[in-house]
């Protein structure tokens, strides 16, 4: 019985990892391209995307 539970745990962990990676890739791909300007405590930061 515990062997089956361990298998479900491993499959669930892999599923969570795949969904998390998919969300990360989707978010990175849908960011607008161009220049990003950030103003913070350390000054002004300009990044090209």
N, C-alpha and C positions, 0 to 999 in steps of 0.2 A: 504493500500500500504506500509506503513512504517513497518508493522508487518512482511511482506514478506522480506523486506530489512534487518530487524534485524535478521531474520532466516538465510538469506544468509551470513550475517556477522559472526554469531556464527559458522555456518558450515565451513566457510573459515578459521576462527581462529583455529578451531579444526583440520582442514586439515593441516595447517601450523605447528601446534604443533606435529602432528603425523609424518609428513615428517622430521621435525627437530630432533625428538627423534630417528627416524629410522636411519638418517645419523650419529648421535652421537654413537649409538650402533654399527653400521657397522664399523665406524672408530676405536672404542675401540677394537672390535673383530679382526680386521685385523692388529693390531700393532704386530710387531715381539715379541716373548717371549724371555726372557733372562735378561741380565743386561744392564741398561742404565747408561751411565757416562756423567755427565754434568759439564762443567767448566765455572764458572761465576765470578761475582764480589764478591760473598759471599764464594768463595772457590770451592772445588770439591764436587759434590754430586753423590752418587752411589745409584741407585734404582733397586730393583729386580722386574721384571715384571712377 
